[in-house]
Amino acid sequence: MNNYLRDVLEQPQSVRASLHELLSSDTMSALSVLRKRRFDKVIFTGMGSSHFCNYGAVITLNAQGITAMTMSASQLLHYEQGMITEHTLLVLVSQSGESAEVLHIIEEISKDVTVVAVTNNSRSTLARRGDITLCLNVREEESVTTRTYLASIVAVNLVALALIGDIDPNSLETAVASALESLESYLTSHDTATQKMRDFVGQPTSLSLIGRGYSLSSVRAGALFIREVTKFPALDFDAGEFRHGPFEMIDSNFTAMVWAPEGRTVDLCTKLAWDIAERGGKVVLVTGRKQQAQHPRILTIGLPSAEELWSPLVDVSPVQLIANLLAEDRGFEVGKFRWSSKITSVE
């Protein structure tokens, strides 16, 4: 077993340990202060998976009428920094705490800006700048991001729930624990799951990842993981946008992963998968819905259900496994970087 796959399989226990630390009384006390402050907006930012982990937190806040957004730290630094004022809550996410763009933002913003730092390095530059620092407390991966990504999802969701005054540590621990049990259940059969995907997908020339809502975290981060692990073209699409042009890409060589977790758009996403298959494409359908119409060009991955906010803790796992199998089939040493590194210190 390669180190990347070992990291994937260790995620449930690692994130459980991280959750225990994040729900400590000191952290809960620090986060409760946020509810008392008046922020005009909340900006979540990071690079790579530290950017993509933020979709659920943003959706949660906007649904409650609290203006929130996520963008790459590079975009914020060079083009949209004017949005940051002393009335902004800035959530900076960097697993290393030393990503180049994040450090440059820290250098340029006013000391009056309230910063929540989310990092796995308590001694990092980012951790020292945070007015509140959420340390992930997970063992660093030997290769591509896995458990630090999932722990980051938990941390930023905690920030969102604190802002809307909806943190009950006991019920929150129960909800996350349930999602992690679902993740563990799926990963227990990873050999069988991987073989089914290998038999179905074969050797595609590219892979399109499609989803919406909370699943955009898995779509965006999943495409990144495939590009990193397999050195292979993986495209990521908002499912609503996909019909507006990209739908024309579908032919007999088109292979996609479509996310359809239980929630308000499960039927829309399931129909999109069916429509792709009807036009000759292959679809790996990632869903929590147990009953699905059968189609010879759809492989349904039925995941144990999880609360929609926490579903990205579960539904990224199939793409992590497919990245591993594609890398093995392409003859790469899985999880090893060729031209970059886990910590990107230059822009």
C-alpha positions as CSV (number, residue, x, y, z in Angstrom):
1,M,0.0,0.0,0.0
2,N,1.4,3.4,-1.0
3,N,1.6,6.3,1.5
4,Y,-1.1,8.3,-0.3
5,L,-3.7,5.5,0.0
6,R,-2.6,4.9,3.7
7,D,-3.3,8.6,4.4
8,V,-6.8,8.3,2.7
9,L,-7.7,5.3,4.8
10,E,-6.5,7.0,8.1
11,Q,-8.8,10.0,7.6
12,P,-11.7,9.0,9.8
13,Q,-9.6,8.4,12.9
14,S,-7.5,11.5,12.2
15,V,-10.4,13.8,11.8
16,R,-12.1,12.4,15.0
17,A,-9.0,13.4,16.9
18,S,-9.0,16.8,15.3
19,L,-12.6,17.4,16.1
20,H,-12.0,16.6,19.8
21,E,-9.3,19.4,19.9
22,L,-11.5,21.8,17.9
23,L,-14.4,21.4,20.3
24,S,-12.3,22.2,23.3
25,S,-13.7,24.7,25.8
26,D,-11.0,27.2,24.9
27,T,-11.8,27.1,21.2
28,M,-15.6,27.2,21.8
29,S,-15.1,30.2,24.1
30,A,-13.0,32.0,21.5
31,L,-15.5,31.4,18.7
32,S,-18.4,32.5,20.8
33,V,-16.9,36.1,20.8
34,L,-17.5,36.2,17.0
35,R,-21.2,36.2,17.4
36,K,-21.0,39.4,19.5
37,R,-19.1,41.3,16.8
38,R,-20.7,43.2,13.9
39,F,-19.0,42.2,10.7
40,D,-20.3,43.5,7.4
41,K,-19.0,40.4,5.6
42,V,-17.0,37.2,6.0
43,I,-14.3,36.3,3.5
44,F,-12.8,32.8,3.5
45,T,-9.6,32.4,1.5
46,G,-6.8,30.0,0.9
47,M,-5.1,28.3,-2.0
48,G,-5.9,24.9,-3.5
49,S,-7.8,22.6,-1.1
50,S,-7.5,25.3,1.6
51,H,-9.7,27.5,-0.7
52,F,-12.1,24.7,-1.8
53,C,-12.9,23.5,1.7
54,N,-14.9,26.7,2.3
55,Y,-18.0,26.3,0.2
56,G,-20.2,24.7,2.9
57,A,-19.3,27.5,5.4
58,V,-20.2,30.2,2.8
59,I,-23.5,28.5,1.9
60,T,-24.4,28.2,5.6
61,L,-23.8,31.9,6.3
62,N,-25.5,33.3,3.2
63,A,-28.5,31.1,3.9
64,Q,-28.8,32.9,7.2
65,G,-28.5,36.4,5.7
66,I,-24.8,36.9,6.7
67,T,-22.8,38.0,3.6
68,A,-20.0,35.5,3.0
69,M,-17.7,34.6,0.1
70,T,-14.7,32.5,-0.7
71,M,-12.0,33.1,-3.3
72,S,-8.4,32.2,-3.8
73,A,-5.9,34.1,-1.7
74,S,-4.2,35.1,-4.9
75,Q,-7.3,36.7,-6.3
76,L,-8.0,38.5,-3.0
77,L,-4.4,39.6,-2.7
78,H,-3.9,41.1,-6.2
79,Y,-7.4,42.2,-7.3
80,E,-10.0,42.3,-4.6
81,Q,-8.1,43.3,-1.5
82,G,-10.2,46.5,-1.3
83,M,-13.1,44.5,0.1
84,I,-11.1,43.9,3.3
85,T,-11.9,46.5,6.0
86,E,-11.9,46.7,9.8
87,H,-15.5,45.4,9.6
88,T,-14.5,42.3,7.7
89,L,-14.0,38.9,9.3
90,L,-11.2,37.3,7.4
91,V,-10.8,33.5,7.6
92,L,-7.4,32.6,6.4
93,V,-6.8,28.9,5.7
94,S,-3.4,27.4,5.1
95,Q,-2.5,23.9,6.3
96,S,1.2,24.8,6.5
97,G,0.5,28.4,7.7
98,E,3.2,29.5,5.3
99,S,1.6,29.6,1.8
100,A,3.1,32.5,-0.2
101,E,-0.2,34.3,-1.0
102,V,-1.5,34.0,2.6
103,L,1.7,35.5,4.0
104,H,1.5,38.4,1.6
105,I,-2.1,39.1,2.6
106,I,-1.0,39.1,6.3
107,E,1.8,41.6,5.4
108,E,-0.7,44.0,3.7
109,I,-3.8,44.0,5.8
110,S,-4.4,46.4,8.7
111,K,-3.8,45.1,12.2
112,D,-7.5,46.1,12.9
113,V,-8.8,43.3,10.6
114,T,-10.0,40.4,12.7
115,V,-8.4,37.2,11.4
116,V,-9.4,33.6,12.1
117,A,-6.5,31.4,11.3
118,V,-7.0,27.8,10.3
119,T,-3.8,25.9,10.1
120,N,-2.1,22.6,11.0
121,N,1.1,24.4,12.2
122,S,0.6,26.2,15.6
123,R,4.0,27.9,15.2
124,S,3.4,29.2,11.7
125,T,3.2,32.9,10.6
126,L,-0.5,32.5,10.1
127,A,-1.1,31.0,13.5
128,R,0.7,34.0,15.1
129,R,-1.4,36.5,13.2
130,G,-4.7,34.9,14.0
131,D,-6.9,36.7,16.5
132,I,-8.4,33.3,16.8
133,T,-6.4,30.3,15.7
134,L,-8.0,26.9,15.0
135,C,-5.2,24.3,14.9
136,L,-6.2,21.2,13.0
137,N,-4.0,18.9,15.1
138,V,-3.6,16.1,12.5
139,R,-0.5,14.3,11.5
140,E,0.9,15.9,8.3
141,E,0.5,13.8,5.2
142,E,3.5,12.3,3.4
143,S,2.1,13.3,0.1
144,V,-1.1,15.0,-1.3
145,T,-3.5,16.6,1.1
146,T,-6.1,14.2,2.6
147,R,-6.9,14.5,6.3
148,T,-5.8,18.1,6.6
149,Y,-8.4,18.9,3.9
150,L,-11.2,17.2,5.8
151,A,-10.1,18.7,9.1
152,S,-10.1,22.2,7.4
153,I,-13.8,21.6,6.4
154,V,-14.7,20.9,10.0
155,A,-12.8,24.0,11.2
156,V,-14.3,26.5,8.8
157,N,-17.8,25.1,9.3
158,L,-17.3,25.7,13.0
159,V,-16.6,29.3,12.3
160,A,-19.8,29.6,10.2
161,L,-21.9,27.9,12.9
162,A,-20.4,30.2,15.6
163,L,-21.4,33.2,13.6
164,I,-25.0,32.2,13.4
165,G,-25.0,31.1,17.1
166,D,-25.6,27.4,16.3
167,I,-22.8,25.6,18.1
168,D,-23.9,22.9,20.5
169,P,-20.8,20.9,21.0
170,N,-22.6,17.7,21.8
171,S,-25.0,17.7,18.8
172,L,-22.2,19.0,16.5
173,E,-19.9,16.1,17.6
174,T,-22.7,13.7,16.9
175,A,-23.3,15.0,13.4
176,V,-19.6,15.0,12.5
177,A,-19.1,11.6,14.1
178,S,-22.0,10.2,12.0
179,A,-20.4,11.5,8.8
180,L,-17.0,10.0,9.8
181,E,-18.7,6.7,10.4
182,S,-20.1,6.8,6.9
183,L,-16.7,7.6,5.5
184,E,-15.1,4.8,7.5
185,S,-17.8,2.4,6.3
186,Y,-17.1,3.2,2.6
187,L,-13.3,3.1,3.0
188,T,-13.5,-0.3,4.7
189,S,-14.4,-1.8,1.3
190,H,-11.9,0.3,-0.7
191,D,-10.5,-2.6,-2.6
192,T,-13.9,-3.6,-3.9
193,A,-14.9,0.0,-4.6
194,T,-11.7,0.7,-6.5
195,Q,-12.0,-2.4,-8.6
196,K,-15.6,-1.5,-9.6
197,M,-14.4,2.0,-10.7
198,R,-11.4,0.5,-12.6
199,D,-13.6,-1.9,-14.5
200,F,-16.1,0.8,-15.3
201,V,-13.9,3.8,-16.1
202,G,-11.1,1.9,-17.9
203,Q,-8.4,4.4,-19.2
204,P,-10.2,7.7,-19.9
205,T,-8.5,10.5,-21.7
206,S,-9.9,13.0,-19.2
207,L,-12.3,13.2,-16.3
208,S,-15.0,15.8,-15.6
209,L,-16.2,16.3,-12.0
210,I,-19.6,17.9,-11.7
211,G,-21.7,19.0,-8.7
212,R,-23.3,21.9,-7.0
213,G,-24.0,23.3,-3.5
214,Y,-22.0,21.7,-0.7
215,S,-20.5,19.2,-3.1
216,L,-18.6,21.9,-4.9
217,S,-15.9,21.3,-2.3
218,S,-15.5,17.7,-3.4
219,V,-15.7,18.7,-7.1
220,R,-13.1,21.5,-6.9
221,A,-10.7,19.7,-4.5
222,G,-11.3,16.4,-6.2
223,A,-10.2,17.7,-9.6
224,L,-7.2,19.2,-7.9
225,F,-6.3,15.8,-6.3
226,I,-6.6,14.0,-9.6
227,R,-4.4,16.5,-11.3
228,E,-1.8,16.3,-8.5
229,V,-1.8,12.5,-8.0
230,T,-2.3,11.3,-11.6
231,K,-0.7,14.2,-13.7
232,F,-3.9,13.9,-15.7
233,P,-6.6,16.3,-17.1
234,A,-9.4,16.6,-14.6
235,L,-12.0,19.4,-15.2
236,D,-14.4,20.7,-12.5
237,F,-17.8,22.1,-13.2
238,D,-20.8,23.6,-11.4
239,A,-23.6,21.3,-12.3
240,G,-25.9,24.2,-13.2
241,E,-23.3,25.8,-15.5
242,F,-22.5,22.4,-17.1
243,R,-25.6,22.5,-19.3
244,H,-24.7,26.0,-20.5
245,G,-22.0,25.0,-23.0
246,P,-19.9,22.2,-21.6
247,F,-22.7,19.8,-22.3
248,E,-21.5,19.8,-25.9
249,M,-18.4,17.9,-24.8
250,I,-20.4,14.7,-24.3
251,D,-19.6,11.8,-26.6
252,S,-18.6,8.2,-26.3
253,N,-15.2,9.2,-24.9
254,F,-16.6,11.5,-22.2
255,T,-16.2,10.3,-18.6
256,A,-17.6,12.1,-15.6
257,M,-18.2,11.9,-11.9
258,V,-21.5,13.6,-10.8
259,W,-22.3,14.3,-7.2
260,A,-26.0,14.0,-6.1
261,P,-26.1,13.9,-2.3
262,E,-29.4,14.0,-0.5
263,G,-30.6,17.7,-0.5
264,R,-32.6,20.2,-2.5
265,T,-30.9,19.4,-5.9
266,V,-30.5,15.7,-5.7
267,D,-33.1,15.1,-8.5
268,L,-31.5,17.8,-10.7
269,C,-28.0,16.2,-10.3
270,T,-29.3,12.7,-10.9
271,K,-31.1,13.7,-14.0
272,L,-27.9,15.3,-15.3
273,A,-26.1,12.0,-14.8
274,W,-28.8,10.2,-16.7
275,D,-28.8,12.8,-19.6
276,I,-25.0,12.4,-19.9
277,A,-25.3,8.6,-20.1
278,E,-28.1,8.8,-22.7
279,R,-25.8,10.8,-24.9
280,G,-23.0,8.2,-24.8
281,G,-20.9,9.4,-21.8
282,K,-19.9,7.3,-18.8
283,V,-20.9,8.6,-15.4
284,V,-19.7,7.6,-11.9
285,L,-22.7,8.9,-9.8
286,V,-21.8,9.6,-6.2
287,T,-25.0,9.7,-4.2
288,G,-26.6,9.0,-0.8
289,R,-29.9,8.0,-2.4
290,K,-30.3,4.3,-2.1
291,Q,-32.7,3.7,-5.0
292,Q,-31.4,4.8,-8.4
293,A,-32.7,4.0,-11.9
294,Q,-30.3,1.6,-13.6
295,H,-28.4,2.6,-16.7
296,P,-25.5,0.6,-18.3
297,R,-23.4,3.7,-18.6
298,I,-23.8,4.8,-15.0
299,L,-21.9,3.3,-12.1
300,T,-23.7,4.3,-8.9
301,I,-21.6,4.7,-5.8
302,G,-24.2,4.7,-2.9
303,L,-22.6,6.3,0.1
304,P,-24.1,6.2,3.5
305,S,-26.1,9.3,4.0
306,A,-24.8,12.3,6.0
307,E,-26.2,15.7,6.9
308,E,-25.7,17.9,3.9
309,L,-23.3,20.4,5.6
310,W,-21.1,17.5,6.5
311,S,-21.5,15.4,3.4
312,P,-18.2,16.6,1.8
313,L,-16.4,14.7,4.6
314,V,-17.8,11.5,2.9
315,D,-18.3,12.2,-0.7
316,V,-14.7,13.2,-1.6
317,S,-13.6,9.6,-0.8
318,P,-14.5,8.0,-4.2
319,V,-12.5,10.7,-6.1
320,Q,-9.5,10.0,-3.7
321,L,-9.7,6.4,-4.6
322,I,-10.1,6.9,-8.3
323,A,-7.1,9.2,-8.2
324,N,-5.1,6.4,-6.7
325,L,-6.1,3.9,-9.3
326,L,-5.5,6.2,-12.2
327,A,-2.0,7.0,-10.9
328,E,-1.2,3.3,-10.5
329,D,-2.6,2.4,-13.9
330,R,-0.5,5.3,-15.5
331,G,2.7,4.0,-13.7
332,F,3.3,7.0,-11.4
333,E,4.6,6.8,-7.9
334,V,1.4,7.7,-6.2
335,G,1.4,11.0,-4.3
336,K,4.9,12.1,-5.3
337,F,5.3,15.6,-6.7
338,R,7.4,16.2,-9.9
339,W,7.5,19.9,-10.3
340,S,6.0,21.4,-7.1
341,S,5.8,20.6,-3.4
342,K,3.2,20.3,-0.7
343,I,4.0,23.8,0.6
344,T,4.0,26.4,-2.2
345,S,6.3,29.2,-1.0
346,V,6.5,31.2,-4.3
347,E,3.8,32.8,-6.3
